[in-house]
């Protein structure tokens, strides 16, 4: 008898401001996945949180029809447990492509743990930790990872007027202001005056009740893709030269004006350093499967400074994560295979732990 295909459930959409980005990522993952290895199950989550099994996309995949660039949220509403578990004969692996809150923050990962299903990417702790930029910075600092200077503001807890004074005194202006729990540069502003800082904090508070304020670093923006579990591999680095003041949502997904250089034009020594730092940061924050680790590089200053870690990086054609692995020698379909293998490895290890006294 032939080995059953792995049921690869691709989750996309979600209850997040990054809903649209997720739909694009999912379209390209489904198009690239090897249909001789996987039974592909596309499941779209609406902005209201309803789960839809997209049978039309599944049929198009089977027929070899070219998929649209962005997947719709369509098909019958399904019970999450029913669509995830399937018929219990084939192994199911879940690939969450849910960028941002309610997908990248440990919530979906926790559900999958309760359902006892293997899934691609980081676990509950590392997902929630890396999603919360404020807490991630605290943990990275404890691990000795170099970073830029920052302050945190928590709405309803911290003094709104005092944070303006502290920012000017401790970080100076201009600064970057970000919601702690958001990605794809959603809610991010660059503030050059106190008035702009106040407005930027209020703008970020539309997306989260915790805001991170960072010094402006005059340095190069370097990214590294990391793949693995406890002994991860790091890709060749890529460099981003923004088309506007910083690498914002428009640059990433709309205009495409940013210049992306892979591999980044760095010395062999600098490349070796940043690959090592990326793997170290991945392990320090207990990541698994995949993450994109972003740095600033002050060539004539402090050197490498960790910016942030993205545990579900974009998989669109313009996304750095698959492009960096391609430059390092791993194709898009092979990358999907490796991620599935890593997911199964983690699941088997966790399932082996004793539950007895």
C-alpha positions as CSV (number, residue, x, y, z in Angstrom):
1,X,0.0,0.0,0.0
2,X,1.2,3.5,-0.8
3,X,1.8,5.9,2.1
4,X,-1.1,8.3,2.5
5,X,-0.5,11.9,1.6
6,X,0.1,14.3,4.5
7,X,-3.0,16.5,5.0
8,X,-1.5,20.0,4.9
9,X,-4.1,22.4,6.3
10,X,-3.2,25.9,5.3
11,X,-4.8,28.6,7.5
12,X,-5.1,32.1,6.1
13,X,-7.0,35.3,6.6
14,X,-7.7,35.8,10.2
15,X,-9.0,38.4,12.6
16,X,-6.2,40.9,12.2
17,X,-5.2,44.0,10.3
18,X,-2.8,41.8,8.3
19,X,-5.7,39.7,7.0
20,X,-5.1,40.7,3.3
21,X,-1.4,40.0,3.5
22,X,-2.1,36.5,4.8
23,X,-4.4,35.7,1.9
24,X,-1.6,36.5,-0.6
25,X,0.9,34.4,1.4
26,X,-1.4,31.4,1.4
27,X,-2.0,31.6,-2.4
28,X,1.7,31.2,-3.1
29,X,2.3,28.5,-0.5
30,X,-0.5,26.4,-1.9
31,X,0.7,26.9,-5.5
32,X,4.2,25.8,-4.6
33,X,3.5,22.9,-2.3
34,X,4.2,19.4,-3.9
35,X,0.8,17.8,-4.5
36,X,2.5,14.4,-4.8
37,X,3.3,14.7,-1.1
38,X,0.3,16.7,0.3
39,X,-3.4,16.7,0.3
40,X,-3.9,20.5,0.5
41,X,-6.7,21.8,2.6
42,X,-7.2,25.6,2.3
43,X,-9.1,27.1,5.2
44,X,-9.9,30.8,5.3
45,X,-10.7,32.6,8.5
46,X,-13.0,35.6,8.1
47,X,-12.5,38.9,9.9
48,X,-15.4,37.8,12.1
49,X,-13.6,34.6,13.0
50,X,-15.6,32.1,11.0
51,X,-13.7,29.2,9.5
52,X,-14.4,28.4,5.8
53,X,-13.1,25.3,4.0
54,X,-12.3,26.7,0.5
55,X,-13.3,23.7,-1.6
56,X,-13.1,25.7,-4.8
57,X,-9.4,26.4,-4.3
58,X,-8.8,22.7,-3.4
59,X,-10.5,21.7,-6.6
60,X,-8.5,24.2,-8.7
61,X,-5.3,22.8,-7.2
62,X,-6.3,19.2,-8.1
63,X,-7.2,20.3,-11.6
64,X,-3.9,22.2,-12.0
65,X,-5.6,25.5,-12.5
66,X,-3.5,28.6,-11.7
67,X,-4.5,30.1,-8.4
68,X,-5.3,33.8,-8.0
69,X,-2.7,36.0,-6.4
70,X,-4.9,36.4,-3.3
71,X,-7.3,33.8,-1.9
72,X,-10.9,34.5,-1.1
73,X,-12.6,33.7,2.2
74,X,-15.2,31.4,0.8
75,X,-16.7,27.9,1.1
76,X,-18.9,26.3,3.8
77,X,-18.4,27.4,7.4
78,X,-16.8,24.5,9.2
79,X,-16.1,23.4,12.8
80,X,-12.3,24.0,13.4
81,X,-11.8,20.6,15.0
82,X,-13.6,18.7,12.2
83,X,-11.6,20.2,9.4
84,X,-8.3,20.0,11.3
85,X,-8.6,16.3,12.4
86,X,-10.0,15.0,9.1
87,X,-10.5,11.2,8.9
88,X,-7.7,10.3,11.4
89,X,-6.0,8.0,8.9
90,X,-3.6,10.5,7.2
91,X,-1.2,12.6,9.2
92,X,-2.4,16.2,9.5
93,X,0.1,19.1,9.7
94,X,-1.3,22.6,10.0
95,X,0.5,25.6,8.3
96,X,-0.8,28.8,10.0
97,X,-0.2,31.7,7.7
98,X,-2.0,34.1,10.0
99,X,0.1,37.2,10.3
100,X,-0.4,39.4,13.4
101,X,-2.8,39.0,16.3
102,X,-5.1,35.9,16.6
103,X,-2.6,33.8,14.6
104,X,1.0,34.8,15.1
105,X,0.6,35.5,18.8
106,X,0.3,32.0,20.2
107,X,-3.5,31.8,20.3
108,X,-3.9,29.5,17.3
109,X,-0.8,27.6,18.4
110,X,-2.4,26.9,21.8
111,X,-5.6,25.6,20.1
112,X,-3.5,23.3,17.9
113,X,-1.6,22.0,21.0
114,X,-5.0,21.2,22.6
115,X,-6.0,19.4,19.5
116,X,-2.7,17.5,19.6
117,X,-1.8,18.4,16.0
118,X,1.7,19.2,14.5
119,X,1.9,22.7,13.1
120,X,4.5,24.7,11.3
121,X,6.4,27.4,13.2
122,X,7.0,28.5,16.7
123,X,5.1,27.2,19.8
124,X,2.8,29.1,22.1
125,X,5.5,30.8,24.3
126,X,7.8,31.9,21.5
127,X,4.9,33.0,19.3
128,X,3.4,35.2,22.0
129,X,6.7,36.5,23.1
130,X,8.0,37.5,19.7
131,X,4.6,39.0,18.8
132,X,4.8,41.3,21.8
133,X,7.8,43.6,20.8
134,X,8.0,45.0,24.3
135,X,8.4,41.7,26.1
136,X,10.6,40.3,23.3
137,X,13.0,43.2,24.0
138,X,13.0,42.5,27.7
139,X,13.9,38.8,27.1
140,X,16.5,39.6,24.4
141,X,18.1,42.1,26.8
142,X,18.3,39.4,29.5
143,X,20.0,37.1,27.0
144,X,22.6,39.7,26.2
145,X,21.4,40.4,22.6
146,X,22.4,43.9,21.6
147,X,19.5,46.2,20.7
148,X,18.6,49.9,20.1
149,X,17.3,52.0,23.0
150,X,13.6,51.8,23.6
151,X,10.8,52.7,26.0
152,X,7.4,51.1,26.5
153,X,4.1,52.8,27.1
154,X,1.0,50.9,28.4
155,X,-2.3,52.6,28.0
156,X,-4.2,53.0,31.3
157,X,-1.1,52.1,33.3
158,X,1.6,54.6,32.4
159,X,1.5,58.4,32.5
160,X,0.7,59.7,29.0
161,X,2.4,63.0,29.6
162,X,5.4,61.5,31.2
163,X,6.2,59.3,28.3
164,X,6.6,62.3,26.1
165,X,9.2,63.8,28.4
166,X,11.0,60.5,29.0
167,X,11.2,59.9,25.2
168,X,12.8,63.3,24.6
169,X,15.2,62.9,27.5
170,X,16.2,59.3,27.0
171,X,15.9,58.6,23.3
172,X,15.8,62.0,21.7
173,X,13.9,62.8,18.5
174,X,13.1,61.5,15.9
175,X,11.8,58.1,17.1
176,X,9.8,55.2,15.8
177,X,6.5,54.4,17.4
178,X,5.0,50.9,17.1
179,X,2.1,48.9,18.5
180,X,3.6,46.1,20.5
181,X,1.5,43.4,19.0
182,X,1.4,43.9,15.2
183,X,3.4,43.2,12.2
184,X,3.8,44.2,8.5
185,X,4.6,47.7,9.7
186,X,0.9,48.3,10.5
187,X,0.4,51.2,12.9
188,X,4.1,52.3,12.8
189,X,5.0,56.0,12.6
190,X,8.1,58.1,12.5
191,X,7.8,61.1,14.9
192,X,10.1,64.1,14.6
193,X,8.4,66.4,17.1
194,X,6.7,66.1,20.4
195,X,3.3,66.8,18.7
196,X,4.0,64.0,16.2
197,X,5.1,61.7,18.9
198,X,1.8,62.3,20.8
199,X,-0.1,61.6,17.5
200,X,1.9,58.5,16.7
201,X,1.3,57.0,20.2
202,X,-2.5,57.6,19.7
203,X,-2.3,56.0,16.3
204,X,-0.5,52.9,17.6
205,X,-3.1,52.6,20.3
206,X,-5.7,51.9,17.6
207,X,-4.0,48.5,17.3
208,X,-2.8,47.6,20.8
209,X,-2.8,49.0,24.3
210,X,1.0,48.6,24.6
211,X,3.3,50.9,22.5
212,X,7.0,50.6,21.8
213,X,9.0,53.7,21.2
214,X,12.5,53.2,19.7
215,X,15.4,55.5,19.0
216,X,16.1,56.2,15.3
217,X,19.0,54.1,14.3
218,X,21.2,55.4,11.4
219,X,22.1,52.1,10.0
220,X,21.5,49.5,7.4
221,X,18.4,47.2,7.6
222,X,19.6,43.6,7.4
223,X,17.3,40.5,7.6
224,X,18.2,36.9,8.1
225,X,15.9,33.8,7.7
226,X,16.2,31.1,10.3
227,X,15.1,27.5,9.8
228,X,15.3,24.7,12.3
229,X,14.4,23.8,15.9
230,X,17.0,23.5,18.6
231,X,20.0,23.7,16.2
232,X,18.8,26.2,13.6
233,X,20.4,27.2,10.3
234,X,20.6,30.8,9.2
235,X,20.3,32.0,5.6
236,X,22.5,34.5,3.8
237,X,21.3,37.9,4.9
238,X,19.3,40.3,2.8
239,X,19.3,44.1,2.9
240,X,16.3,46.4,2.6
241,X,16.6,49.9,1.3
242,X,13.2,51.5,1.9
243,X,11.5,53.5,-0.9
244,X,10.1,55.9,1.7
245,X,11.3,57.1,5.2
246,X,11.2,53.5,6.5
247,X,10.2,50.1,5.3
248,X,6.4,50.5,5.7
249,X,3.3,48.6,4.7
250,X,3.1,50.4,1.3
251,X,6.7,49.5,0.5
252,X,6.2,45.9,1.4
253,X,2.9,45.1,-0.2
254,X,1.6,47.9,-2.4
255,X,4.2,50.0,-4.2
256,X,7.1,47.6,-4.1
257,X,9.5,50.6,-4.2
258,X,11.9,49.2,-1.6
259,X,15.1,47.9,-2.9
260,X,15.8,44.3,-1.7
261,X,19.4,43.0,-2.1
262,X,20.0,39.3,-1.5
263,X,22.6,38.5,-0.4
264,X,23.3,41.8,1.3
265,X,26.6,43.5,0.2
266,X,28.5,42.8,3.4
267,X,32.0,41.4,4.2
268,X,32.4,37.7,4.8
269,X,33.1,38.5,8.4
270,X,29.9,40.6,8.8
271,X,27.8,37.9,7.1
272,X,29.1,35.2,9.5
273,X,28.5,37.5,12.5
274,X,24.9,38.3,11.6
275,X,24.0,34.7,10.8
276,X,25.4,33.6,14.2
277,X,23.5,36.4,16.0
278,X,20.3,35.5,14.2
279,X,20.5,31.8,15.2
280,X,21.4,32.9,18.8
281,X,18.4,35.2,19.0
282,X,16.1,32.4,17.6
283,X,17.3,30.0,20.3
284,X,17.1,32.7,23.1
285,X,13.5,33.4,22.4
286,X,12.7,29.7,22.1
287,X,11.7,29.8,18.4
288,X,11.0,26.7,16.4
289,X,10.5,25.9,12.7
290,X,11.0,29.4,11.2
291,X,11.5,33.0,11.9
292,X,12.8,36.1,10.2
293,X,15.3,38.0,12.4
294,X,15.7,41.7,11.6
295,X,18.7,43.8,12.5
296,X,20.1,47.3,12.2
297,X,23.8,47.5,11.3
298,X,25.8,50.5,12.5
299,X,29.0,49.9,10.5
300,X,31.0,52.6,12.3
301,X,29.1,52.5,15.6
302,X,27.6,49.8,17.7
303,X,27.6,47.1,15.0
304,X,24.7,44.7,15.0
305,X,21.5,45.6,16.8
306,X,18.4,43.3,16.9
307,X,15.3,45.0,15.7
308,X,12.6,42.3,15.9
309,X,11.8,38.6,15.3
310,X,8.9,37.7,13.0
311,X,7.7,34.1,13.7
312,X,5.3,33.9,10.7
313,X,7.1,36.0,8.0
314,X,5.4,36.8,4.7
315,X,5.5,34.2,2.0
316,X,4.4,36.5,-0.9
317,X,6.6,36.8,-4.0
318,X,8.0,40.0,-2.5
319,X,8.8,38.5,0.9
320,X,12.3,38.3,2.1
321,X,12.1,35.0,4.0
322,X,11.7,32.6,1.0
323,X,13.9,34.8,-1.2
324,X,16.8,34.6,1.3
325,X,16.5,30.8,1.5
326,X,16.4,30.6,-2.3
327,X,19.7,32.6,-2.4
328,X,21.1,30.2,0.2
329,X,20.2,27.1,-1.8
330,X,16.7,26.0,-0.7
331,X,13.9,26.4,-3.2
332,X,10.4,27.4,-2.3
333,X,8.9,23.9,-2.5
334,X,11.8,22.4,-0.5
335,X,11.4,25.1,2.1
336,X,7.8,24.0,2.6
337,X,8.9,20.4,2.9
338,X,11.5,21.3,5.5
339,X,9.0,23.3,7.5
340,X,6.6,20.3,7.6
341,X,9.3,18.0,8.6
342,X,10.4,20.3,11.5
343,X,6.7,20.6,12.6
344,X,6.4,16.8,12.8
345,X,9.8,16.6,14.7
346,X,8.7,19.1,17.3
347,X,5.3,17.4,17.7
348,X,6.8,13.9,18.2
349,X,9.2,15.2,20.8
350,X,6.5,17.0,22.7
351,X,4.2,14.0,22.5
352,X,6.9,11.8,24.0
353,X,6.9,13.7,27.3
354,X,5.4,11.8,30.3
355,X,2.1,12.9,31.8
356,X,2.5,10.6,34.8
357,X,3.9,11.6,38.2
